[in-house]
Every structure is written in C-alpha cells, then in structure tokens.
C-alpha cells in the first residue's frame, strides 16, 4: 500500500508540474520588447486555464453537442471495434496456430492485408459503410484484429509440448487439450496485446471521425472543427479528453488481465 501511495503521489506531482509549467510559460513573453513572442505560444496550444474554461462550456447545455456526448460516441465506437477485433483475432490465432497447413496457405494473404496502411483504407471503408458507427468499428477492427491475431498465434505455437503430451497421456481429448492447456497458455500472449490494441482502436475511431464530420460525432469531429476555426483551446480539450479515455480504458483492461491470469506466478501478488 505504501508503494502504491508513493507512486500515486509522484504521478500527481509530475502532472501538477507539467500543468504549472505550461500555464507559466504560455504567459511569459520570450522577448520582452517584441510583442506576440512567448516561450510557448498560447495561440497554438492554448493555456490550461483557458482549456478548463472551454471544457466547462462544452460540458454545459449551452452547446448543441456536448463534450460528454462526443466522448460517449468515441468510447462506444472504440469498445465495439475492440471487442470485435479481439474476439475475431483470438479465434483466428487459435485456428491457425493449431493448423500449420492452413497457416502456411493463408500466410501471404495475411501479410499483404496487414501491410496496407490503415489510413489508406479509410476512403474505401467510408465508401462501403458510410460515415456512421459501423465505419468506425470496421476501421478499429482492421487495426485490433492483427495485433491480437499475431500475439495469439505466437502464443499457441509457444505452448509447452510436454504439457500437451502429458495431457494426451492422461487421456485428454483434443477439445480438452485446447480448453485446459492451449487457451490458458495463449491468454498471456493475448492479454499482452490488449493494452496497445485499445489505444490503436481509439486512434482508428478518431481517424474515422475526422472524415465523418458531425454525422460521425465524437471527439475527432471536435478536433477537425477546432482546426477549421483555429480554436486551440477546444482542440486541447479534445486531445486531453482522448488521453484520459485511453488511460482509463487501458487501466480497466489491466485489471481484467490481473484477475483472469491470477493463476500465473507474476500476477498472484498483484491480484
């Protein structure tokens, strides 16, 4: 408990130092006799005090689309894309990890599709699925699927052969081996990919919201709208909100990982 408290205190100190330095440097002119020159120009990054004012305004009923509605739209799309990507990537990783011939047949196609820059797929996805929720989910899926797939595939291939042979020696069927040996061993590899996956899913959704405009909603729309009006405060509200959402989602996944893998030695004390 003391260690956790110390870590939390250090995190808060770093945050307060960064915010205080930001506020101070955006208020001090770099060259006193030259107007408009600051150590950090508030025109581009605004100031924490102004960002807080804009956040309060965007969270109020004075705006047609509040920051809460935009954040909820982004979170909803991210979670859907994440869930679909993880489930399909895990299933595909298990299937190909246990079937060497099928894996070799599909290998060039998997590599080819994974090599495509996801940003290049955005126009095609929007042409097919429009600018709504489904397009953002598909875009997030194209990113999450391969991250989870490759980790799960490697995890299945790395299962201790002695454990498999011992299970067969004790009379376990292939389904029982899959359920009691392969899946638990592969889960550690899969969970290692979930934290970056949720971050990349969030990135994919925001990119989709860039093109979706108000119909797509979300914090990506707020960023694009802020760019059009050169409103740095609103843009920083969106960026900081995305950072906070990413941290909360990653911490939530980490807690699930600790609980589901508490049987592993490295997770026992943390659980």
N, C-alpha and C positions, 0 to 999 in steps of 0.2 A: 504493500500500500504506500509506503514511504517513497519507493522508487517511482510509482505512478504519479504521486503528487509532485515530485520533483520535476518529472518530465512535463507535466501539465503547466507548472509554473514557468519553466523555460520556454515552452511554446507561447504562452501568453506574453512573456517579456519580449520575445522576438517579434510577435505581432504588433505590440504597442510601440516598439522601437521603429519598426518599419512605417507604421501609420504616422507616428510623430515626426519622423524624418521627412516623409512625403509631404505632410502639411507644412512643415517649416521651410523646406527647400522650394516649394512652389510659391512661397510668399516673399522670398528674398531675391532681389534683383542681382544678377551676376555682375553687371557693370552698372554702378550706381548712377552714372551720368547718362547712360544710354537707355531710353525708355523701351519697355517691351522685352527686355532680356532677363530671363530668370534662370536660376540653376536648373530647375525643372519647369518647363513651360506649362502652365496650367491650361493653356488652350488645347493641348494635345492629350493630357492625362487628367485634367481637372484637379480638384483638391478633395481630400477625404470629407471635409465639412460640406462642400457642395454636393458631393456624391450622396451623402446622408440625406441632405435636403431633397434631392431628386428621388431618392428611394422612398422617402415618406410620401412624396407627392404621387409617385407611380403606384404606391400601395393604397392610395385613398380612392374614394368613389368619384373623384373629380375627373378621372380619365375613363375612357370607354373600355379600354383593355388594360386591366391592372397587371402589375408585376407578378401577382400570385397566379393569375390565370395563364400568363405566359410561361411561368415556371412549371405550373402543373402540366401544361401541354408538352413541354420539353421532357419532363420526367416521365410522363405516360409513354411517349414515343420511345424514349431510351429503354425503359423497363421491358416493353413489348419486344423491341428489337433484341435486347439482351437475352430474354427468356427463349425466344425462338432460335436465336443463334447458338446459345449454349446447348439446348436440347438437341437440335439437329447436328451440331458439331460433335457432341459427345456420342450420339448414336452412330454417326458415320465413322468416327475414330475407332469405336469398338468393333464395328463391322469389318473395316479394312485392316485393323490391327490383328484380327483373328483369321483373316483370309488373305494370305500372301499373294495368291494368283490374282485375285480381284484388285488388290492394291497395285500390283505391277501394271495391270491393264489400264487402270484409271490414272496412274501417276502423271503422265504428260498433260492430261486434261486439267487435273487439279493444279499443277504448277502453272499452266497457262492462264487459268482464270485468276489464280491468286496473284499473278504478276501484273494484272491490269490495275492501274491506279484507280482507286475508288472514286476520286473526283471526276475521272473520265466517264464513269458510269452514271453520274448524276443526270445528265441530259436524257439518256436512254430510259432510266428509271422514271423520271418525271413524265416522259412521253407515254410510257405504258401505264403508270399508276397515278398520274396526276400530281397535284401539289399537296395533297392531304396527308392524313395519318399513315396510310398504307405505304406511301412512297418513302416516308422517313423510316418506317420499320424495316422495309426492304433494304434501304441503304445501310442501316445499322447492322442488319443481318449479314450482309456481304462482308463486313469487317469482322464481326464477332465469330462467325462460323469458322473461319480458317484458323484464327488464334486458338480456339478451343479444339478444333479438329486435330491440328498438328501436335498439340500437347497430349491429348488423349491417345492418339495413335502411337506416340512415342512411349507413353505410359503403359499401354497394352503390350508393346514389344519388349518393354523392360521388366515385365513380371518375372519373378524368380522361377526358373524352370523346375527347380527342386520342389517348390511348393505345388506346382501343377502335377508333377509326377507322384508326389505323396498323396495328393487328393485322389488321383486315379487309382493308386494302390489301395486306398481305403474304400474304393467302390463308388466314388462320386461320379455322377453323370456330367456331360459337357455343360448342361444348363446350371448344375450346381457349382461346377468349377468357375463358370462365368460369374455367377452371383456371389460366391463366397471368397474367391481368390482374385480373379481378374479385375472386376469392378472396384473393390476396395483398394487394390494397389494402384489402379489408374486414376482414382479420385484425387490422390495427392497431386498428380501431374495436372489434372483438370483444374483443380482449385488454384494452382499456381498461375493459371492463365486468366482467372476470373477478374482479378483487380485491374489489370490492364484492359481487359475486354470491356468492362463497364465504362472506362474512360474513353475508349475508342468508339463505343456505341454512342456516347454523348457527343463526341466530335462528329460522327456521321449524321446524327439527327440535326445538329446545328447547321451543318453544311446544307442539308435538305431544306432547312428553314430559311436559309439565305435566298433560295430561289422561289420558295413558296409564297413569300410576301405575307400579307395579313391573313390570307386563306390558310397558310400553314401555321400561323401563330407562333408562339414560342419565343424564347429569348434570342434566337437567331434573327427573327424579324425585328426585334428591338435594336440589335446591333446594326443591321442594314439601314433601318430608319434613322438611327443616330448618325450614321455616316452621311446620309443624304442631307441632313440638317447641320452637320459639323457640330454635333452636341456631344462633347467628350464626357460630360457627367453621366448622361444616360447610357453611353456605351460602357463606361466603367461599372455602372450599376449592373448591366447585363453580364459583363465579364466576371465580376466578383461573385455574382449570384451563381454563375456556372461553376466557378471554382468551389463554392460552398456546397453545391449539389454534388459535385464529383467527390468531395471529401466524405460527405455523409453516406453516399452510396457505396463507396469503397470500404468504409468502416463497417457498414452493415454486412457486406459480403464477407469481410474478415471475421466477424463474429459467427456467421453461419459456418464458415470454414473451420473455426476452432471447435465448434460444437459437433459437427459431423465427423471430424477427424480426431476427436479426443482420444481414440484408442491408440493413436500413434505417439511414440515417446516424446517427440518435440512439442506436442500440443497438450500433454497432460497437465503440466503446471499452469499453462495459460488458461485452460478450461476451468 
